[in-house]
Amino acid sequence: MMKVFVSVPQGSEVLETFFPHTVRQYLEERHEVSWLPLSRSLTQQEIPLYAKEAEVIMTGWGHVPFTAEVLERTQIRLIAHTGGSVGSLVDGSVYERGVKVISGNNLYADSVAEGTLAYMLTALRRIPDSLHAVRAGGWNQDNPDTEGLLGQSVGLIGMGAISLRLMKLLQPFGVSIKIYSHYPVGEAVLREYHARQVGLEEIFATCKIVSLHASMNEKNRGMIQKKHFDLLAGGAIFVNTARGKIVKEDEMVEALSQNRFRAILDVYWQEPLDADSPLRRLPNVYCMPHQAGPTLDRRAIVTRCLLDNIAQFEVGGRMELEIGREYASRMTVGG
């Protein structure tokens, strides 16, 4: 049995959805478990006090970063994060101490890729417009033109776990795929998905659908600007399920106000989105409240998979959800 400390506040949504009764029971049957008794997150100084002799610490969204000073006052050998990105949670000092890190990143990617596909189809088929027309007493003659995903050109900005899974989901639709990434995309991946790595401007100038999946960091902050939106062909669709701050939002609003292209957005510079944001009123924009993934039903599954990885850690086996130092350095930091 390993000593596991769950550093998730009591009464929180994270605790209730990622650690439902069946998952708690599964965890406690296999390990010596202690739970954070507070209804708030720990400070860095409190981690050694509450983690005590724990070998594994399980964390959730909003957890404070781990530092070398904190870790050297604990027995922690494994950080298991129920969130996706660990970019804000760990840095090089964690890895220098030999601490291993796992997270739900791969499972999040599956769910966000599914959500992105749903958003593409929603925007192309204009499903909300049809729903509104029918509820208002109208019928299909009141709806704008609709399109399908079959045979379309799709541009993906950023090449990580989500893009990889999305490319797999897109294969039955016979789309042509172009990828923009700061890093070289492997030839095997390009061949498997019949994709091409191109420049950012080509993505916007030639693709019907442009989908943003880059990590949020200082390098990518404000990367997408009006000059890129101006390259979009009439009727193109921009999808953002990554982070709002990768886009200069005011410039995107200005471009969208021309009603040349459409957008379906899941993330924003400020969340919740301001009640008076023009994005809420533009007829060519569908706004979603940061729900691309993981869907609620997947959260307990994320935790169960992390627990399976903890079991592998205990016997010195390979952990499928492990996040290495180099990958962690490229993950989203903050919002």
Solvent accessible surface area in square Angstrom, and as a share of the most:
residue,aa,sasa,rsa
1,M,154,0.69
2,M,5,0.02
3,K,79,0.33
4,V,2,0.01
5,F,2,0.01
6,V,0,0.00
7,S,5,0.03
8,V,3,0.02
9,P,23,0.14
10,Q,64,0.29
11,G,67,0.65
12,S,28,0.18
13,E,109,0.49
14,V,20,0.11
15,L,1,0.01
16,E,95,0.43
17,T,29,0.17
18,F,1,0.00
19,F,0,0.00
20,P,41,0.26
21,H,135,0.60
22,T,90,0.52
23,V,2,0.01
24,R,64,0.23
25,Q,90,0.40
26,Y,38,0.15
27,L,1,0.00
28,E,86,0.39
29,E,105,0.47
30,R,105,0.38
31,H,9,0.04
32,E,99,0.45
33,V,32,0.18
34,S,53,0.34
35,W,54,0.19
36,L,1,0.00
37,P,89,0.56
38,L,42,0.21
39,S,97,0.63
40,R,117,0.43
41,S,48,0.31
42,L,4,0.02
43,T,61,0.35
44,Q,48,0.21
45,Q,121,0.54
46,E,31,0.14
47,I,0,0.00
48,P,16,0.10
49,L,117,0.58
50,Y,64,0.24
51,A,3,0.02
52,K,141,0.60
53,E,103,0.46
54,A,6,0.04
55,E,42,0.19
56,V,0,0.00
57,I,0,0.00
58,M,0,0.00
59,T,0,0.00
60,G,5,0.05
61,W,110,0.39
62,G,68,0.66
63,H,22,0.10
64,V,37,0.21
65,P,65,0.41
66,F,1,0.01
67,T,44,0.26
68,A,41,0.32
69,E,115,0.51
70,V,6,0.04
71,L,2,0.01
72,E,106,0.47
73,R,120,0.44
74,T,10,0.06
75,Q,107,0.47
76,I,11,0.06
77,R,116,0.42
78,L,0,0.00
79,I,0,0.00
80,A,0,0.00
81,H,11,0.05
82,T,1,0.00
83,G,0,0.00
84,G,7,0.07
85,S,37,0.24
86,V,0,0.00
87,G,16,0.15
88,S,55,0.36
89,L,7,0.04
90,V,12,0.07
91,D,79,0.41
92,G,19,0.19
93,S,24,0.16
94,V,0,0.00
95,Y,40,0.15
96,E,124,0.56
97,R,115,0.42
98,G,54,0.52
99,V,7,0.04
100,K,86,0.36
101,V,0,0.00
102,I,0,0.00
103,S,1,0.00
104,G,0,0.00
105,N,20,0.10
106,N,47,0.24
107,L,18,0.09
108,Y,21,0.08
109,A,1,0.01
110,D,64,0.33
111,S,5,0.03
112,V,13,0.08
113,A,0,0.00
114,E,100,0.45
115,G,11,0.10
116,T,0,0.00
117,L,27,0.13
118,A,49,0.38
119,Y,17,0.07
120,M,0,0.00
121,L,46,0.23
122,T,29,0.17
123,A,1,0.01
124,L,0,0.00
125,R,133,0.48
126,R,56,0.21
127,I,73,0.37
128,P,48,0.30
129,D,45,0.23
130,S,30,0.19
131,L,91,0.45
132,H,131,0.58
133,A,13,0.10
134,V,74,0.43
135,R,202,0.74
136,A,79,0.61
137,G,71,0.68
138,G,22,0.21
139,W,152,0.54
140,N,102,0.52
141,Q,141,0.63
142,D,86,0.44
143,N,37,0.19
144,P,56,0.35
145,D,124,0.64
146,T,76,0.44
147,E,66,0.29
148,G,29,0.28
149,L,3,0.02
150,L,135,0.67
151,G,59,0.57
152,Q,31,0.14
153,S,29,0.19
154,V,0,0.00
155,G,0,0.00
156,L,0,0.00
157,I,1,0.00
158,G,9,0.09
159,M,33,0.15
160,G,27,0.26
161,A,13,0.10
162,I,43,0.22
163,S,0,0.00
164,L,65,0.32
165,R,63,0.23
166,L,0,0.00
167,M,0,0.00
168,K,137,0.58
169,L,68,0.34
170,L,0,0.00
171,Q,62,0.28
172,P,109,0.69
173,F,49,0.20
174,G,55,0.53
175,V,19,0.11
176,S,63,0.41
177,I,4,0.02
178,K,34,0.14
179,I,0,0.00
180,Y,42,0.16
181,S,15,0.10
182,H,71,0.32
183,Y,95,0.36
184,P,125,0.78
185,V,16,0.09
186,G,43,0.42
187,E,115,0.51
188,A,63,0.49
189,V,39,0.22
190,L,22,0.11
191,R,161,0.59
192,E,109,0.49
193,Y,25,0.09
194,H,147,0.66
195,A,9,0.07
196,R,135,0.49
197,Q,66,0.29
198,V,17,0.10
199,G,39,0.37
200,L,15,0.07
201,E,93,0.42
202,E,56,0.25
203,I,0,0.00
204,F,0,0.00
205,A,49,0.38
206,T,70,0.41
207,C,4,0.02
208,K,41,0.17
209,I,0,0.00
210,V,0,0.00
211,S,0,0.00
212,L,0,0.00
213,H,18,0.08
214,A,11,0.09
215,S,32,0.21
216,M,1,0.01
217,N,37,0.19
218,E,130,0.58
219,K,133,0.56
220,N,6,0.03
221,R,100,0.36
222,G,7,0.07
223,M,26,0.12
224,I,0,0.00
225,Q,50,0.22
226,K,41,0.18
227,K,123,0.52
228,H,6,0.03
229,F,0,0.00
230,D,69,0.36
231,L,73,0.36
232,L,4,0.02
233,A,63,0.49
234,G,62,0.60
235,G,28,0.27
236,A,1,0.01
237,I,0,0.00
238,F,0,0.00
239,V,0,0.00
240,N,2,0.01
241,T,11,0.06
242,A,11,0.08
243,R,69,0.25
244,G,3,0.03
245,K,53,0.22
246,I,0,0.00
247,V,1,0.01
248,K,74,0.31
249,E,34,0.15
250,D,109,0.56
251,E,48,0.21
252,M,6,0.03
253,V,25,0.14
254,E,94,0.42
255,A,1,0.01
256,L,0,0.00
257,S,66,0.43
258,Q,95,0.42
259,N,98,0.50
260,R,82,0.30
261,F,1,0.00
262,R,22,0.08
263,A,2,0.01
264,I,2,0.01
265,L,0,0.00
266,D,1,0.01
267,V,3,0.02
268,Y,12,0.04
269,W,97,0.34
270,Q,108,0.48
271,E,78,0.35
272,P,121,0.76
273,L,20,0.10
274,D,63,0.33
275,A,92,0.72
276,D,104,0.54
277,S,10,0.06
278,P,54,0.34
279,L,2,0.01
280,R,126,0.46
281,R,156,0.57
282,L,32,0.16
283,P,111,0.70
284,N,9,0.05
285,V,13,0.07
286,Y,34,0.13
287,C,47,0.28
288,M,62,0.28
289,P,89,0.56
290,H,78,0.35
291,Q,112,0.50
292,A,6,0.05
293,G,20,0.20
294,P,10,0.06
295,T,56,0.32
296,L,115,0.57
297,D,103,0.53
298,R,77,0.28
299,R,30,0.11
300,A,26,0.20
301,I,67,0.34
302,V,0,0.00
303,T,0,0.00
304,R,97,0.36
305,C,39,0.23
306,L,0,0.00
307,L,6,0.03
308,D,69,0.36
309,N,12,0.06
310,I,0,0.00
311,A,44,0.34
312,Q,79,0.35
313,F,29,0.12
314,E,74,0.33
315,V,117,0.67
316,G,70,0.67
317,G,31,0.30
318,R,183,0.67
319,M,11,0.05
320,E,117,0.53
321,L,13,0.06
322,E,71,0.32
323,I,5,0.02
324,G,35,0.34
325,R,121,0.44
326,E,107,0.48
327,Y,71,0.27
328,A,8,0.06
329,S,85,0.55
330,R,71,0.26
331,M,10,0.04
332,T,20,0.12
333,V,75,0.43
334,G,47,0.45
335,G,47,0.45
